[in-house]
Each structure stands twice: as C-alpha cells, then as structure tokens.
Amino acid sequence: MFLFLFVPLGGAALAAAAVLSEPRWPQNGLHLPLYRTVTRRATKRDAGTAAVGLGDVLDVTYNVLVEVGGVATPLVFDSGSADLWVISDACTGSCTAGVPLYPQSTFQPSGMDVHLLYGDSHTGTHAIGPIGKDRAGLAGLNTNDQYFAAITDTNTTVLDTGSAGIFGIGFPPISVLWRQLLQAELKQNPPSAQSHAKRVEPPVLAATLQRDTVDVGGNVGQLSIGALPNGISDDALTWAPLRAYTVAEGGLPPPPDAPSEVYPLVWEIPLDDVYFNGVKLGRSKLSPANISLSALIDTGNSLIRGPQDVLNQIQSMLTSSSGSGTFPCSEPQNLTFQIGGKLFPVDPRDFVHQTFTDSVDVCSPALAVTDPPTQGSGFLYGWSLGDPLLKSVLVAFHYGNLTHPSQDPPRIGLLSTLPSDASDKLQAVVGQAQAGDGNFIVTSEPAPSGTFLPTSVGVGGVPQATRLQPGPDQPQTTSDSSSALSSLSYSSESQRHTLVVALGTLLLGLGLLGI
C-alpha cells in the first residue's frame, strides 16, 4: 500500500510518500534488543574532566540494528539527535570498522551534501557526506526511499564503539537533513494547502539500558516500539511535558489554521530541583533567571552534563570529604533529579568512573560541563541527562500529535528502577575488584553477537538483565521480531490500516521514513 505523510513547517508542508511492506504488527508493540559496547583504555583519566558528544573519551554507546541498502548494521540510538546517517564504504581516513559499512552501489544521491556537527564549545566532532536515498528498515519494517547521509568523512568515535552511524529519534525540525531537503523541495514544489497529517495511536518508544561496567546487569537493554514493555502501564510512569519553543525562541512558526500552536524541538522536560547527597543544589547563575530549569533526555550522552557553577558545588562537596574532587569508590554518592514531583536518583554504580588503572580506591564523578542556555541563542536546557541516569529508569518517548501538539502534547514518561540495595551492591563490587586485579569489570558486546536476556523483573516490573546471551554451543533463546510479526494477525482490515499508518508516522519521528 502507499502511505502519504505530511509534516508542517510554519504553514508550509512537505509531502513524503513511502512504500511500506505490510508485516503483521504485534498488538503489544515490538520489542528490540539494544546493544551496548565499551572500549577500554589503560590510561589515567584526569579527575573531574571528560569530553562530551560523540567524541566522548568514555567510548560508551547503545545501538540498534538498522538495515540500510540491504546491509544490517548497528547505529547509535540517540534521542539527542534527529538525523539518520551511516558511514559508507566510500569513507576515507580512519574508517576501518568491525561492523558492516553502507555499500554505496545502490545509493541514489540527491545532489546535496551535509556537514553535521556534534558536541558544544567544550568539544566537537563532525560527519560529512552526500544526502541521498535507499531502502531502509527496522525490525523488518521497511521503506524503499529513505533519505539519509552516506558519510564519507568523520572524526566521531562511533566505529570505535561498534556502531556505523547515528539513529536519531528526535523531532524533524532539528534534523539538518530534514531542513536541507525541505528547502530543496519547497523550491521545486510549493506546498498544497490540502496537505494534512494523520493522527496516530500510540506514537511511543520506550527504552531501558543495560549495565556492562562496574556491576554487570541491571535493566535489560531493550527498545520497544508502539508500546511500553510487557506488564508496564502508562500510569506507572511519571509523565513530563516537553518544552515548546516559540518563534522568538527559535521554534517553528505555527500553521495558518492553528496560529496558537507551539512545537517542541528536542526531548526536553522541566526539572523541579537537583539534589546531591541529600542537599538541594542552588540554581545556576550563568543563565538568565527567566529561563526555567529543564533537562534534555539524551540516550547518546554517556555522562550527566550540567552548568559549571552547579557542578562546582558538587565538586566542592566531594573535595570537602576527600580534598581532591575525587572520592573513594566504595562511598556511594547520591545525585538525584526531581521531575514531576518525584525523585529519580542516579544509581551510585553509574556515578563512579575509575580514575586510575588497576585501582578502585579512588573514583571520579560521571559529570561534565555543558554550555549555559541563553535566550534567543540555541536550546534552553541547562542539564543533559545521559546514560548514568537512564540506566536506572525506564524512559518512554511519546510523540503525541506532531502537527497539533495542543491536542495531544508530546511528553516523556519515566519510571525509576533503582534497587533499594544499590549502595550495598556498589560496595560489594568494589571489594571484589580490590580482591582481584584492581579493576571494575568491563564487557564488550558488539551488535548483534550478544546482549543480556531478561529472566526476571526488577523494580516497577521492568525486565532485568540477569544472564549473558548463550554462546554458539548453548541453546539460544531469542526474541525474533520477524517471527513475532508473522505469528500475529489483525482482527480486521481497518486495524491493519490503522497500525500501518501509526507505524509510518512513528518511523517519520524516528528518521526512518522518507522526509
């Protein structure tokens, strides 16, 4: 069937037609494994310092298998980005990879190139290449004419971390590719006033991230599409609205038929307060007081990033006990974010970074400085909450109504999965490391060779990663998305149509559908 989707941009609309295959969509959503890889470096890490963005020296990513041009390759699962790009076999320079690269033999170039920049003033990386289209898909759900960037030059570390590109799930307005393609389309084909978007249910993604360092296990690494994980209900989550950006703040102009609409740009939610070891931290003085406190929820960020002066408060509290800004690894630290009236602590096992090789006596905090927000110049969030927090929550990204957000506001849902004995578990693994070679455990699991299998549930009923994927000589229990699709059927043809439409709009939000 043909599915036509329309995305508004200030009264203008870009019509994108995609040909979708018609798999049988599971009524309880689709649940995919997320793979985490870590590259370990036997070097000293300076206390209190870290790089940010895709050039992060921690080399931590979560990725998901995406098929592009007939090749399935792992891409970084990134809620802080909205672009889809894959390193191609035409890449020059440091492009040696242990993962498949995109073969450009089937690439259909658009005649445009893209220069993508990541990070902030403290760090920066790039990815450069032509924009074009090819067949792409996720979990057997495909579109024939997906636009993406085939990267031929990059200094990002995605290849070092077992990934071949970025799979951004952010909103189209922050997509560099989307803007360039939109501008080109509007020049050639003025938009029709009859274009409109279909409202779908439920346009939601949910993710849990496993822990492969310090104390292996935690939540199972999983991306759920179109539903929360089995057994989890909406009312179990704390839902927070996204910040909407007015035109004066750099947001999208509303369409003529809905002049009061304001749109989100990123997965940014309000923060009530931030606490460290039970002490409420003061607000940053580096940004105007009229900018409300908020945070980006960013699966592509391996750290907790915050304002310099607030992080200085944390460092001073650590220094008062240790004299150096570092701290004994066996002393649990409690960094907590209050969101929607509820507390979401960072697991103390995810707050620690081993400072020296062969010693777990002293650790550094998983913190980095980010640029303060300013009115009329960029985004307005003061914090970026990355994997250290997200490893101890279930996070749900609900797109709502993309064209009329006032009718169904986009939002984020959070469910804390922090076990009550997390501090005891940290002290136990420090003792184990001290009794061993003096290092925390670090595992490497490049997709798709292995991940953890859920064999139990933890806090909130979230599936737990309690054992490793079986090896080649062991019986294997897998969650095969294609067999799951083929084993289910629709109760009616109208249900089939509704679900395909829902899938199409969801993939548009994912950056997988033609834009």
SULCOR-V160481 format. One record per pair of residues at least 12 apart in sequence whose C-alpha atoms are under 10 Angstrom apart, sorted by the first residue. I is the first residue (numbers start at 1). J is the second residue. Records with the same first field share a line. If there is no record, write none. Layout:
I->J  J
This chain:
1->18  19  20  21  22  497  500
2->17  18  19  20  21  501
3->16  17  18  19  20  497  500  501  504  505
4->16  17  18  19  195  196  197  198  501  504  505  514
5->17  18  195  196  197  198  501  504  505  508  513  514  515
6->195  196  197  198  403  505  508  515
7->172  173  182  195  196  197  198  402  403  505  508  515
8->173  191  195  196  197  252  253  254  255  402  403  404
9->172  173  179  182  252  253  254  255  403
10->247  251  252  253  254  255  256  258  259  261
11->191  192  193  195  252  253  254  255  256  257  258  259
12->182  186  190  191  192  193  195  253  254  255  256
13->182  185  186  190  191  192  193  194  195  196  197  255
14->178  181  182  183  185  186  189  190  191  192  195  196  515
15->182  185  189  191  192  195  196  197  514  515
16->145  146  508  513  514  515
17->143  144  145  146  513  514  515
18->142  143  144  145  146  504  513  514  515
19->135  142  143  144  145  146  504  513  514
20->137  141  142  143  144  145  500  501  503  504  513
21->137  140  141  142  143  144  500
22->140  141  142  496  497  499  500
23->140  141  142  482  485  486  488  489  496  500
24->141  482  483  484  485  486  487  488  489  490  496  499  500
25->141  226  481  482  484  485  486  487  488  489  490  495  496  499  500  503
26->225  226  227  481  484  485  486  487  488  489  490  499
27->226  227  485  488  489  490  499
28->224  225  226  227  228  229  230
29->202  204  205  224  225  226  227  228  229  230  485
30->139  205  223  224  225  226  227  228  229  479  481  482  484  485
31->139  205  206  207  222  223  224  225  226  227  228  229  230  479  480  481  484
32->64  65  138  139  207  221  222  223  224  225  479  480  481
33->63  64  65  207  208  209  220  221  222  223  224  447  448  450  451  452  453  478  479  480  481
34->61  62  63  64  65  74  76  77  207  208  209  210  220  221  222  223  224  447  448  450  451  452
35->61  62  63  64  65  74  75  76  77  162  163  209  210  220  221  222  223  444  445  446  447  448  449  450  451  452
36->60  61  62  63  64  76  161  162  163  209  210  211  212  221  443  444  445  446  447  450  451
37->59  60  61  62  63  160  161  162  163  212  213  442  443  444  445  446  447  451
38->58  59  60  61  62  160  161  162  212  213  442  443  444  445  446
39->57  58  59  60  61  160  161  162  442  443  444
40->57  58  59  60  442  443  444
41->57  58  59  357
42->356  357  358
43->355  356  357
44->354  355  356  357
45->57  58  353  354  355  356  357  363  364
46->326  355  356  364
47->324  325  326  327  353  354  355  356  362  363  364  365
48->311  312  315  324  325  326  353  355  363  364  365  366  367  368  369
49->364  365  366  367  368  369
50->122  123  303  365  366  367  368  369
51->119  120  122  123  124  302  303  367  368  369
52->118  119  120  121  122  123  124  125  300  301  302  303  304  305  367  368  369  370
53->80  117  118  119  120  122  123  124  125  156  157  300  301  302  303
54->76  117  118  119  123  124  125  126  155  156  157  158  166  300  301  302
55->118  119  123  124  125  126  155  156  157  158
56->119  123  124  125  156  157  158  301  302  303
57->157  302
58->161  302  303  353  366
59->157  158  159  160  161  162  302
60->76  157  158  160  161  162  212  300  301  302  303  387
61->75  76  77  78  157  158  160  161  162  163  299  300  301  302  387
62->74  75  76  77  78  161  162  163  209  210  221  222  299  300  301  302  387  446  447
63->75  76  77  78  158  161  162  163  164  165  166  167  221  223  299  300  446  447  448
64->76  77  138  139  163  166  167  221  222  223  447  448
65->77  137  138  139  163  164  167  447  448
66->86  136  137  138  139  140  141  142  164  165  167  512
67->102  135  136  137  138  139  140  141  142
68->85  86  101  102  103  106  107  133  134  135  136  137  138  142  143  144  146  148  512
69->102  103  104  105  106  107  133  134  135  136  137  144  146
70->102  103  106  134  135  136  137
71->100  101  102  103  135  136
72->99  100  101  102  136  137  138  448
73->86  99  100  101  102  162  163  164  165  447  448
74->86  99  100  101  158  159  162  163  164  165  166  167  446  447  448
75->87  99  158  159  162  163  164  165  166  167  168  447
76->158  161  162  163  164  165  166  167  168  299  300
77->163  165  166  167  168  169  207  223  298  299  300
78->166  167  168  169  170  297  298  299  300  301  510
79->167  168  169  170  171  266  267  296  297  298  299  300  301  386  397  510
80->167  168  169  170  171  174  266  267  268  296  297  298  299  300  301  384  386
81->118  166  167  168  169  170  171  172  174  175  176  266  267  298  299  300  510  511
82->166  167  168  169  170  171  172  173  174  175  176  177  178  265  266  509  510  511
83->116  147  148  149  165  166  167  168  169  170  171  172  174  175  176  177  178  510  511  512
84->146  147  148  149  150  165  166  167  168  169  175  176  177  178  510  511  512
85->102  116  127  128  129  130  131  147  148  149  150  151  164  165  166  167  168  177  511
86->100  101  102  103  127  129  148  149  150  151  152  163  164  165  166  167
87->100  101  102  103  104  127  128  129  149  150  151  152  153  154  158  159  163  164  165  166
88->100  101  102  103  104  107  129  149  150  151  152  153  164  165
89->101  102  103  104  105  150  151  152
90->102  103  104  105  129  150  151  152  153
91->128  129  150  151  152  153  154
92->151  152  153  154
93->152  153  154  155
94->153  154  155  156  157  159
95->152  153  154  155  159  160  164
96->159  160
97->158  159  160  161  162  163  164
98->159  160  161  162  163  164  446
99->159  160  161  162  163  164  446  447  448
100->162  163  164
101->150  151  159  163  164  165
102->150  151  164  165
103->150
104->134  150
106->133  134  135
107->130  131  132  133  134  135  147  148  149  150
108->130  131  132  133  134  145  147
109->130  131  132  133  134  147  148  149  150
110->130  131  132  133  147  148  181  184
111->130  131  132
112->129  130  131  132  149  177  180  181  184
113->128  129  130  131  132  149  150  151  177  180
114->127  128  129  130  131  148  149  150  151  176  177  180
115->127  128  129  130  149  151  153  154  176  177
116->128  129  149  151  154  175  176  177
117->154  156  176
118->156
119->301  370
120->369  370  371
121->370  371
122->368  369  370  371
123->370
124->155  156
125->154  155  156  157
126->151  153  154  155  156
127->149  150  151  152  153  154  155  156  165
128->149  150  151  152  153  154  155
129->148  149  150  151  152  153  154
130->148  149  150  151  152
131->147  148  149  150  151  177  180  181
132->145  146  147  148  149  150  177  181
133->145  146  147  148  149  150  514
134->146  147  148  514
135->147  512  513  514
136->148  512  513  514
137->507  512  513
138->481  507  512
139->480  481  482  485
140->481  482  483  485
141->481  482  485  500  503  504  507  512
142->504  507  512  513
143->504  507  512  513  514
144->513  514
145->512  513  514  515
146->508  511  512  513  514  515
147->177  178  181  511  512  513  514  515
148->177  178  511  512  513  514  515
149->165  166  177
150->165
151->164  165
161->444  445  446
162->444  445  446  447  448
163->446  447
166->300
167->300  510  511  512
168->299  300  509  510  511  512
169->205  266  267  299  397  506  507  508  509  510  511  512
170->264  265  266  267  298  397  399  508  509  510  511
171->263  264  265  266  267  399  402  508  509  510  511
172->265  266  402  508  509  510  511  515
173->251  252  263  264  265  266
174->251  264  265  266
175->265  511
177->511  515
178->511  514  515
179->515
181->515
182->515
193->256  257
196->403
197->401  402  403  404  505
198->401  402  403  501  502  505
199->400  401  402  403  404  407  408  498  501  502  505
200->399  400  401  402  498  499  500  501  502  503  504  505  506
201->226  227  399  400  401  498  499  501  502  503  505  506
202->225  226  227  398  399  400  401  499  502  503  506
203->225  226  227  397  398  399  400  401  402  410  502  503  504  505  506  507  509
204->224  225  226  227  228  396  397  398  399  400  410  411  412  502  506  509
205->223  224  225  226  227  228  229  395  396  397  398  399  412  506  510
206->222  223  224  225  226  227  228  229  394  395  396  397  398  412  413  414
207->219  220  221  222  223  224  225  228  229  299  390  391  393  394  395  396  397
208->220  221  222  223  224  229  299  387  390  391  392  393  394  395  396  417  462  463  464
209->221  222  223  299  387  388  389  390  391  392  393  394  395  465
210->222  387  390  391  392  451  452  464  465  466
211->349  350  387  388  391  392  442  443  452  465
212->441  442  443  444  445  451  452  465
213->349  350  353  440  441  442  443  444
214->349  350  352  353  354  425  426  429  430  433  439  440  441  442  443
215->349  350  425  426  428  429  430  440  441  442
216->349  429  440  441  442  443  452  465  466  467  468
217->452  453  454  464  465  466  467  468
218->391  392  417  418  419  452  454  457  458  462  463  464  465  466
219->390  391  392  393  394  417  418  452  453  454  456  457  458  459  462  463  464  465  466
220->391  451  452  453  454  455  456  457  462  463  464  465  466  467
221->391  451  452  453  454  463  464  465
222->394  451  452  453  454  463
223->395  396
224->396
225->396  397  503  506  507
226->398  499  502  503  506
227->396  398
228->394  395  396  397
229->394  396  461  462  463
230->461  462  463
231->457  460  461  462  463
232->394  415  460  461  462  463
233->460  461
234->396  413  414  415
235->413  415
236->413  414  415  416  460  461
237->393  394  395  396  412  413  414  415  416  460
238->339  340  341  342  395  396  412  413  414  415  416
239->269  339  340  395  396  397  398  410  411  412  413  414  415
240->268  269  270  271  339  340  341  410  411  412  413  414
241->264  267  268  269  270  340  398  409  410  411  412  413
242->263  264  265  266  267  268  269  270  294  295  296  398  399  409  410  411  412
243->262  263  264  265  266  267  268  269  270  292  294  295  296  380  381  410  411
244->261  262  263  264  265  266  268  269  405  409  410
245->261  262  263  264  265  266  379  380
246->260  261  262  263  264
247->262  263  376
248->375  376  377
249->374  375  376  377  378  379  380
250->265  375  376  377  378  379
251->263  264  265  376  378  379
252->264  265
254->403  404
255->403  404
258->403  404  406
260->404  406
261->403  404  405  406  407
262->403  404  405  406
263->402  403  404  405  406  409  410
264->399  402  405  409  410  411
265->379
266->295  296  297  298  379  381
267->295  296  297  298  381  397  398  399  410  411  412
268->294  295  296  297  298  379  380  381  382  383  384  385  411  412
269->293  294  295  296  297  339  340  381  411  412
270->292  293  294  295  296  338  339  340  381
271->292  293  294  295  296  337  338  339  340  341  381  382  383
272->292  293  294  337  338  339  340  341  342  343
273->293  294  336  337  338  339  340  341  343
274->293  310  335  336  337  338  339  343  344  345
275->314  334  335  336  337  338  343  345
276->313  314  317  333  334  335  336  337  345
277->314  317  318  332  333  334  335  336
278->333  334  335  336
279->314  317  334  335  336
280->335  336  337
281->310  311  313  314
282->309  310  313
283->307  309  310  382
284->306  307  308  309  310  311  372  382
285->307  308  309  310  372
286->307  308  309  310  371  372  373  374  382
287->307  371  372  373  374  375  380  382
288->372  373  374  375
290->374  375
291->373  374  375  380  381  382
292->380  381  382
293->373  380  381  382  383
294->339  380  381  382  383  384
295->337  339  380  381  382  383  384  385  386
296->379  380  381  382  383  384  385  386
297->383  384  385  386  387  389  390  395  397  412
298->384  385  386  387  389  390
299->384  385  386  387  388  389  390  391  395
300->385  386  387
301->384  385  386  387  388  390
302->366  367  368  384  385  386  387  388  389  390
303->350  351  365  366  367  368  369  384  385  386  387  388  389
304->335  346  351  365  366  367  368  369  370  383  384  385  386  387  388  389  390
305->366  367  368  369  370  371  382  383  384  385  386
306->367  368  369  370  371  372  381  382  383  384  385
307->368  369  370  371  372  373  381  382  383  384
308->368  369  370  371  372  382
309->369  372
310->369
311->367  368  369  370
312->325  369
314->335  365  367
315->327  364  365  367
318->333  364  365
322->362
324->364
325->363  364  365
326->352  353  355  362  363  364  365
327->352  355  361  362  363  364  365
328->352  360  361  362  363  364  430
329->348  349  351  352  353  354  355  359  360  361  362  363  364  365  426  427  429  430  431
330->348  349  352  360  361  362  363  423  424  425  426  427  428  429  430  431
331->348  352  361  362  363  423  424  426  427  430
332->347  348  349  351  352  422  423  424  425  426  427
333->345  346  347  348  349  350  351  352  365  423
334->346  347  348  351  423
335->347  348  351  389
336->389
337->385  389
339->414
340->413  414
342->414  415  416
343->416
344->389  390  392  393  414  415  416  417  418
345->388  389  392  393  416  417  418
346->385  387  388  389  390  391  392  393  416  418  422
347->388  389  390  391  392  393  417  418  419  420  422  423  426
348->365  388  389  392  418  422  423  424  425  426  427
349->388  391  422  423  424  425  426  427  429  430
350->365  366  387  388  389  390  391  392  426
351->363  364  365  366  367  388  389
352->364  365  366  367  388  426
353->365  366  367  440
354->366  438  439  440
356->438  439
357->437  438  439  440
358->433  434  436  437  438  439  440
359->430  433  434  437  438  439  440
360->429  430  431  432  433  434  437  438  439  440
361->430  431  433  434  438  439
366->386  387  388
367->385  386  388
368->384
369->382  383  384
370->382  383  384
371->383
389->416  418
390->414  415  416  417
391->416  417  418
392->414  415  416  417  418  419  459
393->413  414  415  416  417  418  459  460  462
394->413  414  415  416  417  460  462
395->412  413  414  415  416
396->411  412  413  414  415
397->410  411  412  413  414
398->410  411  412  413  506
399->411  412  505  506  509  510
401->505
402->505  509
415->459  460  461  462
416->459  460  462
417->458  459  460  461  462  463  464
418->458  459  460
419->458  459  460
420->459
429->441
445->469
449->469  470  471  472
450->468  469  470  471
451->465  467  468  469  470
452->464  465  466  467  468  469  470
453->465  466  467  468  469  470  477  478  479
454->466  467  468  469
455->467
